[in-house]
Amino acid sequence: MSTQNTLPAPRQGLNLRRFLDEWVMLLAALAIFVLCTMFIDNFLSPLNMRGLGLAISTTGIAACTMLYCLASGHFDLSVGSVIACAGVIAAVVMRDTDSVLLGVGAALLMGLIVGLINGIVIAKLRINALIATLATMQIVRGLAYIFSNGKAVGVMQEDFFVFGNGQLLGVPVPILITIVCFIFFGWLLNYTTYGRNTMAIGGNQEAALLAGVHVDRTKIIIFAVHGVIGALAGVVLASRMTSGQPMIGQGFELTVISACVLGGVSLAGGIGMIRHVIAGVLILAIIENAMNLKNIDTFYQYVIRGTILLIAVIIDRLKRR
Amino acid sequence: MRVESLRFNGIGKNFPGVRALSDISFEVRPGSVHALMGENGAGKSTLLKILGGAYQPSVGSLQIGSQTMAFKSAAESIGSGVAVIHQELHLVPEMSVAENLLLGHMPSRFGLIDRGAMLRRASELLAGLADEIDPRQRLGSLSLGQRQLVEIAKAMSRNAHVIAFDEPTSSLSAREIDRLMAIIAKLRDEGRVVLYVSHRMEEIFRICDAVTVFKDGRYVRTFDDMAQLTHDQLVTCMVGRDIQDIYNYRARPHQGEALRVEGLLGPGLQEPISFSVAKGEVLGFFGLVGAGRTELLRLLSGLATSKAGSLTLDGRALTLANPRDAIAAGILLCPEDRKKEGIVPLASVAENINIGARDRHLTLGCLVQGPWEKENAARQIKALNIKTPSAEQPIMYLSGGNQQKAILGRWLSMPMKVLLLDEPTRGIDIGAKAEIYQIIHGLAADGIAVIVVSSDLMEVIGISDRILVMSEGALTGEVLREEAQESRLLQLALPRTRG
């Protein structure tokens, strides 16, 4: 490989490639959307668009911070459990205190604590992220069942429903929260030391350390923020369902990771942009929506979703040749 | 043994948008060691990859004896009696030496691996080459030099007729190099074709019977008579211009002590280390691989923690808990292994330059200042003459020399008191080397204390004001520039036999 180095690199070719790397999946999402509007009745109906938006929201919110975990070379399996536990805690605390603020606060605090534990175990004790978050995934799922006695906990407070069912200028609040997350975390990645250091750690941890990056601290922040945002997604979901359900979100972590990887985020770290995440989340949600409208059996949906993911990672692999 | 020559007939290789090789034709005689030389990017590695079947030539062909070869894969190349020993060894650290040697054709009985036969066969292969290696040892427990020997044994196990070495000595100690040279001489005397790629002049003159020089993917010329060839002639031919003094050394005044190290002990150091370096001084550290020089730099840069001893910087005591402490104090390190510890490969040149400096130029303590970063990257690229199509180019596409300059550029915008350079020019071509020496002396002239660790004797002697020699984790001598001689330094660097 050293052979090609000193010769001037082909600028045109490289730019085209970079353009494809950055935008191709977003264009693909757009193309799939257009195809669906053309070939599926009712796809564009206001009701379906709303449903699609809501379907995107939970995955979209959690995927924003999963991007940071992946970009730093790690991942988090506990997010599905965090979502369930956050909903349960919010519901239980509101039931006992009648305070929406306390309920939401407690849920987010739980997310923060789980995230901190994940981050500290991974960064300071150097435990593999797969094992560390597999453990917290089960612990937090168990806690959700314990707090709720294994049953859904209903919510009475009307104010709480604003997160899931409220509207602003006709746009549902979950969609607004998702858009704000996309913008905020996309900006954070490019314009703050936190974001740049995340990419550097994923790209080459040793080099980042030697260049003076707070490697351990950055990793802990990544997981802590991810915990809080996961809990936020859980609160929004609980609000939509007007209850905290301990069994919800099983396998959700894999959907979120799939969405990120489908969009072009590298599992190996160092590559990732918010537009990758947006593209991945959109493609998964649109295809699922289309399959529902076409009344495709759930069993087949699993096969199709898995196939799409497999194709996406194979394309990703070929791109890096 | 067959006696057949190796011919390259008009070989060219194009990558999308890049011509890596064009019209390479020359012959390598059997029973000779033939060196390939040229700056990085000259095309040597591409040619070896074509020989090894990893790449297919765009035009031209290979010929072994009278047979024309067109290798479509590495397996075909191996099958035709070619062995290419790459810089990065293709071995599995977690498996035993024997398993590595016989990987792909392990002796088996009833479908089960016959361990006894495997160990016997492995011992046979290692005999005379590296008798001290136990085939049951885990490969990862061997030194780099020993691993290289295992790789060579693996090549011999296939009874290869053409053997190509790609910079085999870059991580070997002097003693290991001696052994490798003896092995290569043996291969030559057996009538095999040996191709030898190296940047090291001493080795070329020591072992090779002919030298072919490449430049920018083209064949320049072949020297057949090594006795008539001089060092300067060869360099001039490679670089395409005269280099009078690539070291660019000028005597300059020193301005008082910058860093004093007293009784330092830590991982990899066997005896307490004490020395001091003055502002404006270039202090060289010479030693063989494993002498403890890299470990010393890790202590000075806060990457490892010391067990005992003290550091004094500008008259003030200093403790280092991590690299950030060292950076804050103005002690900056360019690490030995660029790929592993220096660059973030996928990130742009600009990003790699700004990663360290950024913290000092933030808005509200956390927001990146885009315009400053852009300007800083552009400034360093220009000041250091980093050759890149744009600041946004991923740094992995740059040559080693330009990557090294970018890592230097990372530190140039920061307050610097002591610069630590670990093997700053390893694997870098002569032109870029000269530029890096110039940067080193420029910094020293500005009053920076520069500590250079190097295994390249000529380099240490060429650029240092003073040289400290290490061996087996201890300081073994101090040599001033005026009295620096290769033999004296080597003598100090060789391990003493411990009683």
Interface residues (C-beta under 8 A of the other chain):
Chain A: M1 S2 T3 Q4 N5 T6 L7 P8 A9 P10 R11 Q12 G13 L14 N190 Y191 T192 T193 Y194 R196 M199 A200 G203 N204 E206 A207 A208 L209 L210 A211 G212 V213 H214 G270 I271
Chain B: F15 P16 G17 V18 R19 A20 L21 E39 N40 G41 A42 G43 K44 S45 T46 D216 G217 S301 L303 P323 R324 I327 L333 P335 K340 E341 G342 I343 V344 P345 L346 A347 E351 I355 G356 R358 D359 L362 C366 L367 V368 G370 K387 P389 S390 Q393 Y397 L398 S399 G400 N402 R410 D429
